[in-house]
């Protein structure tokens, strides 16, 4: 059966025509708004990528310089507190797959920065003027972002330690038991893990915008603090900050790298306490059981309380 032009109808015209009319739902055209939201040329996209890499390298070194300048002590596993002598720890160099992952994750970071800035610039829900600043969309929003980030990140991080999943994704990151290189050790992770981390950051920003109307300056501030603390979490410096229940501790993250199934959170260790995965710091090669650690903490608290009563 032929149509008026003498050609067979479409359903009889072979698989080539049928295939040519089929488009993949995840085609490059569909992904382009996410890969290049500012519609940059290839040259400008690559120039932006290089500039961002340079900025992150500068920021990484700036953070380390400021920490050294502030004379922050090193972790007990890295330096003898009495003599100042360095301690020898296991060190894993960067291999070929590490460099591959770092490049892929660097591209993902550049795409994230583009999408974040595009969202801030075009969203009416994000105030951008100085007059739009207020306590709710600054201090409260910043606090909420760190809280929400770990609300999603800690259980996701714990999932990556699940036996059937761990060898294929997160194990690569844990090859470095004593992180020391800042950004290079923080970003040296499987790209799937990196996407999960970026997604948790997105959830933190989106939630703060929806709940508090987070200001553009607050989001910018959060992103830079988050980046600096991620670098420090993979350094040798004993940084420990607690603000209104949020507790950032490089010691806690070093414990995670050394003992694996503990201290999954980054800023809100309360998530680990809720999940039953929190362990206090020890410089020893073996950690006490969690039950023993809790008993010791309770005994110390009782001793402190008794001392207060005596006084």
Buried (B, 14 or more C-beta within 10 A) or exposed (E): EEEEEEEEEEEEEEEEEEEEEEEEEEEEEEEEEEEBBEEBEEEEBEEBBEEBBEEBEEBBEEBBEEBEEEEBEBBBBBBEEEEEEEBEBEEBEBEEEBEEBBEBBBBBBBBBBBBBBBBBEEEEEBBEEEEBBBEBBBEBBBBBBBBBBBBBBBBBBBBBBEEEEBEEBBBBBBBBBBBBBBBBBBBBBBBEBBBBBBBBBBBBBBBBBEBBBBBBBBBEBBBEBBBBBBBBBBBBBBBEEEEEEBBBBBBBBBBBBBBBEBBBBBBBBBBBEBEEBBBBBBBEEEBBEBEEBBEEEEEEEEEEEEEEEEE
